[in-house]
Amino acid sequence: MQPSPLIRARVAAAGLAAALVLAACGSSSTTPTSSAASQSASSSASNATTQSSTTTTASAPVLPPAVAELPAAEHPRASEFPSAHGRTLQQLGALVKSSAQLGAATGTFTPGTRRLAFGLTARSGAYVYAPTAIYISTSPNAPAEGPFLAPDDPMGVAPQYRSQQNSGPGGIQAIYATEVPVAHAGIYTILALTRTDKGLIGSPGEIAVAASSLIPNVGQRPPAIATDTPATVHGDIALLTTRLPPESMHAVSFNQVLGKRPVALLFSTPQFCISKVCGPVTDIMVQLQHEFANRISFIHEEVYANNQPSKGLRPQLKAFHLETEPWLFTINRQGVIAARLEGAFGVNGATQALQAALR
């Protein structure tokens, strides 16, 4: 199984990257590293992650943020960013004073308005938290669209909801997220601009948009899978969840409540998560379960058969055509998907997904 979250984005193009390098001369930040081109959004996510999880999470120490303006990052304002006004990404890139690295947390894109989640890091690997917006174009020299505000979504939970696997990659505290328009399949160039008191930080990258995807999306009916319960594993809680301590999101099978009441279905594996964000997002859902349990059925399904990676994916993930983790689907009372979150997400994003299912 190949993960998607916190992928090192590819350099958008030589022209844009060069503009950022020139702008960043003398700064402590750096431009993104390159990775191989992909054939689709999902393969772009899968192919780049091994490098990311190795260099960003496994070996890198937890560093204090390079820019620590998290409260402001949660509430970016359009007035803080230049309007595209027909300018290209290369022209916008010329406005930056330094550069950073953009790590995408989503890799599945099809035509439409799609969620883009990402993190920003300095050369040291320390995270950057400040007001941020995304610009997008079909190439660095084509007119850009934006700014699309990308609020930073905190991933922390109260101490009583923290598991032993709560630490995200590099000590991540929040994830940026926005929605961007992608009209057709192909490669799109993106540029994150981050406002600081020392000027704009620029972080270029690309996203690959596939013509279609088999993964169920908002407005569709999900497959009526049977998920594991204490009865199906004969009381062996270790087969239900790898979270330590175990959570209580296995009371009913998904197919028993689908179309009868709202459901939050989380695919994650806190212990074996290659993306390293399953622990934090599972803890977020455990915390929100205490707030929404009377109105929504919370279901957590592990990723690997018998919780052994060597045995491959569980049939439930295959039914959803999932090859990455984690994923959250919220389904309304009519049995229709109301929200879908791929990869890393924060408390605000998860809350909004639950509220969508209640509407």
C-alpha positions, 0 to 999 in steps of 0.5 A: 500500500502506498500512502498519500499524505505529506508528499513532497510536491514536484517543482512546478516548472523550471521558470517558476522554480528559478524565480523563487530561487532568485527571490530566496537568495540569502534566505534560510528557506529552500525550493522544493525538491523534484520527484518523478512525473506521475501518470495520474493524481493517485499515482503522483501521491503514491510514488512520491511518498516514500521519500517524504515519509523517510526524510520528513518523518522517520529521520527528521527531529521534531523542530520548533516552527520556522514561522509560528503564526498559527492563530493568524494562519487559521484566518487568512484574509484575501487582502493579505495576498496579491490578486492574480489580475491576469498575472502568471505564476511566474510573475507572482513568484517574482513577488516573494522574498523567500521560498519554502517546501510544499508537501501535498497531503492529497493526491486524488484529483478529478475535474471539478472543485477539489480539496487540496491539503498541504504542509509547508516546511523550511530548509531545516524541515521545520514547519511554517505556520502563517496566513497562506493562499494558493494560486493555480494555473495550467502552466507557470506562464499561463494566467493564474487563478487565485488567491484561494485562501488556505486556512491552517487547520489544527490537528491537536486534541485534548489530552484525554483523547491522545493515543500513543500514536498521536505524533504526526510527521515532524511534530506537525501541528496543523494542515493547510487546506483549500479548494481549487478549481481544476477544469480538466485532466492534466498537470496543474502548477500551483504556488502557495504564497505565505504572508509574514512580517518579512514578506511573502514566502513562495512554495511551488508545486504541481498536482496531477488531475485524472479524468476519473476515479473509482473512489466514491465521491460526494453525492454518490452512494458508497458500497454497503460494506460490512465492517468489523465489530467485536462479534466478527472478531470474537472479542479480539480487540487487537483485530479491530483496531491498532490504536493504543488505547483502543477506541470505541468506533466498532459498535455496528457494521457500516451496512447496518446503519447505511441509509438509516442514520448519518455515518462517519466512516474512517479508514486508518491504521494508527500503528502501521500508517505509512503516511504517519498521520493516521494516529492524529486523525483517528484521535480527532475522530475519537474526540469528535465522537464525544460531541456527535455520538448521539447524532452520527454513527462513528465507524473505524476500519483498519487498513490491513487484513488481520492488522498484518501489512504482509497480508495486504489490504482489507476487502473493505478498502478494496471495495472503496478502491482505496490504495492510500490512507487515511480516508474519512467519508461522512454519509447522510441519513439518505445513504449519500456521501456528504463529505470526503477527506483524503489524507491529513485533516484537522479538527475544523475540517472533520467537524465540517464533514460531520456537519455536512452529513447532518444537513 
